[in-house]
Amino acid sequence: MIQKSLLALCSLMFISLNVFAQYSNPKEITAEKIIAKVDNFIILKSDLETAYLDFMSRQEFSGGPNPRCEVLENLVINKMMVAKAEMDSIVVAPEEVDQELDGRMQYFIQQIGSEEKIQEYYNKSVDQFKAEMREDIEEQLIVRRMQRELTADLKVTPSEVKRFFNTIPRDSLPYFSTEASISQIVKKPIISRGQKDEIRKKLSSIRQRILDGEDFGDLAKEFSADPGSAKEGGNLGFWKRGELAPQFEATALKLKPGEISQPVETEFGFHIIQLVERRGNTYSSKHILMQPASSSADINLAKNYLDSLRTQIIGDSISFEKAASEYSDDKQTATSGGYFTDDTGSNRVSVEELDPSIFFAIDTMEVGTISKPMVFKTPDGKEAVRI
C-alpha cells in the first residue's frame, strides 16, 4: 500500500536522476553538482555525501549492492514527500520547528558537554549552528506529517503482518535491539560554601604564581578542568559578546589586556581569566577552570530530596512527568517530562545507546516502578543523583 502511494506520487511530479551513470569517477563531480531533481526540489552531491556518512555511522545499511543507492533512494523519497506536501498545502508551524530545534540542541549539549564546547567543536556560534539545522528540521517535520497523511487510512491486520513476515528469508531478517521507554529526574548536589571557598583559594594561589612570573599557559595545562582550552594553554580564542557565560564575559571585559581576574564563578565552575585582546565587538581571553567536587554530605542531601519526591510520586501527589518538568536539573530530559528521546524525538530508545548504569538498573525493574536515588556521573564528569 505504501509503495502504491509512492508510485502515485511519482506520477504527479517530475523526477530526474543523473548520478550513478557518471558516478564511476567521483572526481568528475563537483562538490555542489545537482544529482537529483524532484519537482522543484533538488538534491546536491554534498547532500548525498553527508547523508551517506551519517547512514554508515549508524550501521543502517541493509546489505544491498550499493549503500549510496539506498541513501539516495531515501533522499528522493523525502523530497517527494516535501513536494507532495507543498501541493497539498501541508506546513508546520514555526513553533513546532522551534520546539524540535530546542530539543535537538539540548541533546547535542548533553552529548558534548556545553554550548561553549559545541562552538569550539564546530567552530561556529550556537545561533549559527541552529540556523543551519533549522531548514533540515523543518523538512523532516513536513516529511513526517506527509507520511501520516498518506498512511492515515491504511489498515493492516495481524494475519497480513504474519504473512508478510513469513515471506522474508530468515537470514535476511534485520536485527533490532531491545527498546525501552525510560524517564528520569536528576538532582545536582548543591556545593557547600566550604568547598567553593577551597576552590577560590586554589585559584587565587595559581593567580599569584602567574603574577610572580610563572607562565599562564603552563599552569592552565596543569590545573585547568577545561580539556579543550587547557591543551592550548587556556586560550579560548575570539568570541563575540553574548556567546560565553554572562559572568565570564562581564569579568573579562572589565580587564585590561594582560590583566588577570580574581576567581569568578559561572555555571561551569570557577575561573581566573586573562584578557588577551579586544577587537571591536569581539575579545580573546584565556582561563583556568576549576570545578568543586561534591562532598558526601552534598550527595546525601540530593538523595534525600529525590527520595522525598519519589514518595510523593508513588503516593500520587504528583506525576513523574510533572515532577521531572518542574524539578529535574537535567534540562534536556526535563523538557520531555523526564523521558530519554532519540534524534527523531521518540521516547522509545535502544538499550544499546543507554548509559550502562541505566541499563543495569532497568534490567531488574518492573514497568511503572521507580528506582531508589542513584549516584551517577554527568557527561562533564560531575556527580549527580537521579531516580
Beta strands, then each sheet from edge to edge (+ up, - down):
strand 1: 15-17
strand 2: 34-38
strand 3: 41-44
strand 4: 179-180
strand 5: 186-187
strand 6: 235-240
strand 7: 264-266
strand 8: 269-279
strand 9: 282-290
strand 10: 349-350
strand 11: 374-377
strand 12: 383-386
sheet 1: 1+ 2- 3+
sheet 2: 4+ 10-
sheet 3: 5+ 12- 11+
sheet 4: 6+ 9- 8+ 7-
end
